[in-house]
């Protein structure tokens, strides 16, 4: 989990910039997660799972397309949704 990795690397003395480069995430995200307690991060992670996504209303339709055409790209799905 990225939260644990950030705190482990901080404990080893890495700077925020070095952690960001190593984990390939933004420095701002390192700072944000570094300031969170485990309880705060847990609440944050749960909120990400429960919020609605823009494609939720099209979920069943997209799944059908992917069953019929497993090699369908994201760009093609977007084109088909626009039709």
Helices and strands as residue ranges (DSSP letters): H 2-11, H 16-23, H 27-35, H 38-50, G 56-58, H 59-68, H 74-82
